Amino acid sequence: MDANFFDLSDDTPVYVISVAAQLSGLHPQTLRQYDRLGLVSPGRTAGRGRLYSTRDIVLLREVQRLSQEHGINLAGIKRILELETENMRLREEVARLRGELTMMRALVRYELPPA
């Protein structure tokens, strides 16, 4: 058996809907609705059943928090989540570009030929 067989990440879908509902404090029907609206996208079993990851559970709790504590409707929550995802992607791109810029400056400063 592969040594990494049981290495699970936060993105590994492992929780069936009843367990995910318990962990998130939401009703299973609410999880189904959030899936239909695109707020969370759980994995699927071969029989098309939903499987939730730890990251999905955290996201479900955040949706609930935004709704209950801040009174934000589901469309607003969806937009917030989209913007947070885009923000994270852009931060990663900026970090990558900074690394490239640092390398280019080093090449110019030391007049090294490009690789």
C-alpha positions in Angstrom: 0.0 0.0 0.0 1.2 3.5 -0.8 2.7 5.3 2.2 0.8 8.5 1.2 -2.5 6.7 0.9 -3.8 8.1 4.2 -2.3 11.6 3.8 -5.4 13.8 3.8 -5.3 17.5 3.0 -7.9 20.1 4.0 -9.3 19.8 0.5 -9.9 16.0 0.6 -13.6 15.3 0.5 -14.3 12.8 3.3 -17.5 13.8 5.1 -21.0 12.7 4.0 -23.7 15.3 4.2 -25.1 14.2 7.6 -21.6 14.5 9.2 -20.9 17.8 7.4 -24.2 19.2 8.6 -23.3 18.2 12.2 -19.8 19.7 12.0 -21.1 23.0 10.4 -24.2 23.3 12.6 -26.4 23.5 9.6 -29.3 21.3 8.4 -28.5 18.9 5.5 -31.1 20.7 3.3 -29.3 24.0 3.9 -26.1 22.3 2.6 -27.9 21.1 -0.5 -29.2 24.7 -1.1 -25.7 26.2 -0.7 -24.4 23.6 -3.2 -27.2 24.5 -5.7 -26.4 28.2 -5.2 -22.6 27.6 -5.7 -21.6 28.8 -2.2 -19.8 25.5 -1.6 -18.9 22.8 -4.1 -18.5 19.4 -2.3 -16.9 16.4 -4.0 -19.1 13.6 -5.2 -19.2 9.9 -4.7 -19.6 7.5 -7.6 -23.3 7.5 -6.8 -23.3 11.3 -6.9 -23.6 11.7 -3.1 -22.0 14.8 -1.7 -18.6 14.5 0.2 -17.4 17.6 2.1 -13.8 18.5 2.9 -12.5 20.2 6.0 -12.2 23.4 3.9 -15.8 23.0 2.9 -16.9 22.8 6.6 -14.9 26.0 7.4 -16.5 27.7 4.4 -20.0 26.6 5.6 -19.4 28.0 9.0 -18.2 31.3 7.4 -21.4 31.5 5.3 -23.4 30.9 8.5 -21.5 33.6 10.4 -21.9 36.2 7.6 -25.6 35.5 7.4 -26.4 35.4 11.1 -24.0 37.9 12.6 -23.9 40.4 9.7 -27.3 39.9 8.1 -25.8 39.4 4.6 -28.0 37.7 2.1 -26.8 34.6 0.2 -26.1 36.6 -3.0 -24.0 39.0 -1.0 -22.2 36.1 0.7 -21.5 34.5 -2.7 -20.0 37.8 -4.0 -17.9 38.2 -0.8 -16.5 34.6 -1.3 -15.8 35.3 -4.9 -13.9 38.5 -4.1 -11.9 36.8 -1.3 -10.9 34.0 -3.7 -9.9 36.6 -6.4 -8.0 38.5 -3.7 -6.1 35.4 -2.7 -5.3 34.6 -6.3 -4.0 38.1 -6.9 -1.8 38.1 -3.8 -0.2 34.8 -4.9 0.4 36.3 -8.4 2.0 39.4 -6.8 4.2 37.3 -4.7 5.3 35.3 -7.7 5.9 38.4 -9.7 8.0 39.9 -6.9 10.1 36.8 -6.9 10.7 37.1 -10.6 11.5 40.8 -10.3 14.0 40.1 -7.6 15.6 37.5 -9.8 15.7 39.9 -12.8 17.2 42.7 -10.6 19.9 40.2 -9.5 20.6 39.3 -13.1 21.0 42.9 -14.1 23.0 43.9 -11.0 25.5 41.1 -11.5 25.3 41.1 -15.3 24.7 37.4 -15.3 23.5 35.9 -18.5 19.8 34.8 -18.4 19.3 31.1 -17.7 
